[in-house]
Structure formats: structure tokens, C-alpha cells
């Protein structure tokens, strides 16, 4: 019912705004094409990010009433109506998209930090606005003229003589429509053409040819000769030289496509992937995706791919009923994946390319996408029996791992966590127990304490209660922590004694422990024999002295409580002194139930 109500509200909202846009006929009015609207800012931002991978000039604005619109523009009204028609026909935007007025748009939320309202119209994207010719009648080929014999040169040039304009017209007439479109694409790439890629050589195309000729020291005729077309194509393909682009047919995977064979070569099958490894200087890889399955299989692959190291966290992702695309990028690489389900077969590919080489990456990706062809059959599940077995590998691919994992412990029934400040520095994402996202609500670097709140409420099995009195010297203590940084699925227990209630330099907020610990234990709770938390294990400082075996330190309970109180979280106190001691089993069970793995991701 709620979903139906939401859809109805959206329809009413769109109908209202659609009516508003039709009140002006000024072709030069600055307007927008509204694609869709969402009631969630987060959802609207995700959708705007996804559209950015498909369309140019994507922007997002609040439009009042709790709605957030996704638009493209701003364009002149005449251009906007053509853009709307073209994008609808190409299936790139919903059928109910419409032309929107600028005065309906409020605060801009996408791209982040942008504010382009009132800046004037921009040129419509290439291919959406037809090129204007000299007359409204269809363009016809120029009539052929009798060839005039060239004047003999006293000293002939060693290279082959170029064509005359008449000869160039005749050779141009033999070009197919696709070849003419290719010429327009090359002129567009070179920066001389900005109209539609339609294969019709009108005034805009002729002007762009003349501009290219002038820039390359040729006579400005507006008609490219055969040699000039070859020169333009050579310039266009220069970026691809040395990549060895060739058609590769992988019969086992049932896929044929163009690959940069001087950059990658077949390595092995790891179903559902055919892996092509780097062989040149470019740090690139290719995966062919091939398996039988259903929509559930496709959706599962979409989720699994996002756990792999080759798909960085940042980047737009889009999934519909029968296909998905994934883009992941960081400072080292850009990964593009697309896959689709047809007739019970899931096929696609992943291209991994180094960051900073965007022109070649885009050209290679375009070649792969345009040449991708499905053949009969999918990769057999038994193909390739040499898979390296490891819990960190999935089909031979490295699962993404955090840059650092430490320990923490629950301090509220809602799942708030205390950990060491060092565990949350320079993280793009923080998780609890590997899959629950958390945010930092306080990072007290002076005390060395951080407090985290899960983005979804948790129900801990146990919550820490803090000792109200200092622990006794030489008393038995216990520590729970993820010593091996998540390799084991449960925390480890360590036992020792309280060696001193001060640090090595007399610090009153630090306890010295006689206990052997590991880096992953930092942030874990230190308990006395009654189960009361007397402190939190600290991280070993970088560049500090190497401590003797069995020496470690913990912030005392008073320091952790003070940091939490300053952050607005009141921590529970332990029972009064004199509580009964717990058995080792009881203590371990309590400590393990309150301890959580804290992971920091790049």
C-alpha cells in the first residue's frame, strides 16, 4: 500500500510539473530535461551518479515537497525538446521524462558542490541535435565536374600526389554511411565537430573538415581527400598504437570481442571467469564472464563482484532485471564491469585499467563494448582445475580486504562501540564484524579513544560495564581481541596480570599489563575476574621503542568513560566492589560477546 501511495504521489508530482513546463514557446528559453524524482536524497544521489555514466550534463536539484529531481541541462528549449526526444527514442531515460523550468529548481545537490542555476544554456550533447544544413531540403552529393589536368611540377615531390577537390568528391561518394559516421567521430575526437553523428555531410561537417585542414596545413576545401582521411584516421588511432587490438574468440566462454592483445593475454579459467593477465607495461587485466543461471544468479554475481579487490568501493553501479554495470575507481585503477542475462546465460566482461590513462581506457572500452558478441555455450563449471585455494580468493580473485582491522567493544544496547583512535584514521569506510557500516561519532585523539555508531541498530549479546574502583596490582586480568585481524571469526582470549597502574613515564591514565598481545587486539576490553572492564588495550605507537615480550598497555576505565561522556554517551558502571569472580569459561564467554571486529577500508 505504501509503495502504491508513493507511486501515485510521484505521478501527481510529475503531472503538475509537466503542465507547468508547457507554458512557454520561446525556443531560446533556458530549460532542463527532468528524468525522474526521488523522495530520498541518498537514493536521488545514487541515481544521479548512475545516470552520469550514460548521459552528459547530469544535475540534481531539490524541487520542494521533499522531492529531489534528476535533470540534464541547462539547454535552450529548442535543444531540450530534441534531447528529450532522442534520449526517449534511445531508451536512455523514462518515457515520462519532460522539459522542466529553471524556476522550479531549488538547491543543487548533484554534482556535489556545484551551483549552475542561472549560468545560461550549454550546448546539447553530440548526436541529440541534428546538424543544420544550408537549406531544409535533404543534402545531395555535389555534382561531379570534369577533371582538370594538374600543371606539371618542375621537380616532382617524392610522395604520392594528393587528389584534387573533384577527385576527393568522387572518392568520398564511395564511402558508406557508417564510414561517413566514423569520419564525423574522428573529427569530433579531434575537437572540430560538435553536431550529430549522422553520416550526412552538411554545413557543420564541411566546416569542421575545413577547420581540420587548416590546422594541419592543408588547403581549406571542406572536402577531405583520401590521403587526408587516412591522416585523420592515423591521428585518431595513434592512442591505440602498440595495444595490439585484435578480435579474440573464446569458444569455451562463448564470447567474441576485441581485446588489446599486446597488453593482456589468456591466463586461465576460473569459472565463471576467463582471466586475461597483464603481459605488457600497462597494468591492465580483463575478465570474461560466462555462466548459466537465472536472475537470482545475476543478482548474486552483482553483489559478489563488489566484494572483490578489482572493484574499488567508489564508483557508480546500476542493476536492472536482466543486466548490471559496475564502475569502481581509486588512485590506482578504474574497473568497469558489465554483464547481462539472455536465454539462461550470463555473459559479460571486466576491464581493469590503470588510473591516469583515461583516453586509452575509454577507447579500449568502447572497442570491447561495440565488438562484444555472444556465441553458443557458457564456461563449464569444471573448466580449469588448477585453482589456488584460499579463504581470501574467490574464483582465483582476491577478495577486498580492509587496510587495517582492530578490536572494539559494545558499550550500549543499541550497539555503540568503543575502540582505539588509531583504528579509524583515514578510512573511507568503517565496518563492524565485516559487514555492518558504522560512523565515527567521536574521535578523541588526545585520549586515544574513538566511539562508533552502527548505521543500523544492533542487539549485542553483552555490553561492557566499567569498574568504578582501580584494579589491584598483580591481580588477574583478561583481554578479548581479534588478535589475527579477522582471520578467525571470533575473538581470542589472553590472560595476564596488572603489572602497574601507571605508564612507563608515570602516566596516571595508563595501566601496564603483563600480557602478550598482537596488533589486532588494540581497542579490545581488559577485564578483571568479575567481568568489569578496567580499561581498553592501546595501539603500539609507530616509531616507538620495541617493548620486551609480555609488556603492553591499556587506557584505564576512567579515561574511556570520560571520553564517552564528552561524546554524550553514558556508560554503565559495574556492580559494587565485592562481586564474585567468574570462572575462566564464564569470563571468556562474557568478553567475547561484547567484543567486535572494527575494520578500516580505503
PyMOL commands that set and color helices and strands:
alter all, ss='L'
color gray80, all
select helices_A, chain A and resi 2-21+41-52+77-89+102-104+165-173+177-190+203-215+226-240+295-305+358-371+421-424+519-521+557-566+584-594
alter helices_A, ss='H'
color red, helices_A
select strands_A, chain A and resi 30-38+58-64+67-76+98-101+108-110+245-250+255-260+264-270+273-278+285-292+317-319+323-329+333-342+345-354+373-374+393-394+397-398+404-410+417-420+429-432+436-444+449-454+476-481+492-500+510-514+525-528+533-537+551-556+595-601
alter strands_A, ss='S'
color yellow, strands_A
deselect
rebuild
show_as cartoon
